[in-house]
Amino acid sequence: TPSGAAVLALRRGCPLIPGFITRLQDGRHRVEIHPPLAVPEAGSFEDRVRELTAAATAAIEAQVRAQPEQWVWMHRRWRSQPPTPPATVV
């Protein structure tokens, strides 16, 4: 998971605010701005990046689970896949 947003937020001391756009049936869009994520204050910089990245990922996951039909993935997230079983000839 990319950690750039967490790194920028921590380095600049600014909040990380999740926002999502939902397509509506009439062709319009709804923008939802969520409350800022809690910024970790304890631990090493790397630990805080990891914790904030996990919180951002959890916010995305919650949105995808709430509206899976709105989700599109543009690249191969999982590059390895289980082998496809051979076709059965009957």
C-alpha positions as CSV (number, residue, x, y, z in Angstrom):
1,T,0.0,0.0,0.0
2,P,1.4,3.4,-0.9
3,S,2.5,5.4,2.2
4,G,3.0,8.8,0.5
5,A,0.0,10.4,2.0
6,A,0.9,9.4,5.5
7,V,4.5,10.5,5.0
8,L,3.4,14.0,3.7
9,A,0.9,14.4,6.6
10,L,3.4,13.5,9.2
11,R,6.3,15.6,7.8
12,R,4.1,18.6,7.3
13,G,2.0,18.2,10.5
14,C,-1.3,18.3,8.6
15,P,-4.3,16.1,8.9
16,L,-5.0,13.2,6.6
17,I,-8.7,13.5,5.6
18,P,-10.4,10.7,3.7
19,G,-12.7,11.7,0.9
20,F,-14.8,9.7,-1.6
21,I,-16.9,10.3,-4.6
22,T,-20.0,8.2,-5.3
23,R,-21.7,8.1,-8.7
24,L,-25.4,8.6,-8.4
25,Q,-28.0,7.0,-10.7
26,D,-29.0,10.3,-12.3
27,G,-25.5,10.9,-13.5
28,R,-24.4,13.3,-10.7
29,H,-21.8,12.6,-8.1
30,R,-21.8,13.0,-4.3
31,V,-18.6,13.9,-2.5
32,E,-18.2,12.7,1.1
33,I,-15.5,14.2,3.3
34,H,-14.8,12.1,6.4
35,P,-13.3,13.3,9.7
36,P,-9.5,13.5,9.8
37,L,-7.7,10.3,10.7
38,A,-6.0,10.2,14.1
39,V,-2.4,11.1,13.7
40,P,-0.1,8.8,15.7
41,E,2.3,10.7,18.0
42,A,4.2,7.8,19.6
43,G,6.8,5.6,18.0
44,S,9.5,6.0,15.3
45,F,8.7,7.9,12.2
46,E,8.4,4.6,10.3
47,D,6.0,3.2,12.9
48,R,3.8,6.3,12.6
49,V,3.8,6.1,8.8
50,R,2.8,2.4,9.0
51,E,0.0,3.2,11.5
52,L,-1.4,6.1,9.6
53,T,-1.2,4.2,6.3
54,A,-3.1,1.3,8.0
55,A,-5.8,3.8,9.1
56,A,-6.1,5.2,5.6
57,T,-6.4,1.7,4.2
58,A,-9.1,0.8,6.7
59,A,-11.1,3.9,5.7
60,I,-10.8,2.9,2.0
61,E,-11.8,-0.7,2.9
62,A,-14.9,0.5,4.8
63,Q,-16.0,2.6,1.8
64,V,-15.4,-0.3,-0.7
65,R,-17.3,-2.7,1.6
66,A,-20.2,-0.2,1.9
67,Q,-20.5,0.4,-1.9
68,P,-18.5,-2.3,-3.8
69,E,-20.3,-1.5,-7.0
70,Q,-18.5,1.9,-7.0
71,W,-15.0,0.4,-6.8
72,V,-12.7,0.1,-9.8
73,W,-9.1,-1.1,-9.6
74,M,-6.9,0.1,-12.4
75,H,-3.8,-2.0,-12.0
76,R,-2.9,-5.5,-11.0
77,R,-2.7,-5.2,-7.2
78,W,-1.9,-8.9,-6.7
79,R,0.6,-9.9,-9.3
80,S,0.6,-13.6,-8.4
81,Q,-2.5,-15.6,-8.6
82,P,-3.3,-19.3,-7.9
83,P,-2.8,-21.5,-10.8
84,T,-5.8,-22.1,-13.0
85,P,-6.8,-25.8,-13.0
86,P,-6.5,-27.5,-16.4
87,A,-9.8,-27.7,-18.4
88,T,-11.6,-31.0,-18.1
89,V,-12.5,-32.7,-21.3
90,V,-15.7,-34.7,-21.2
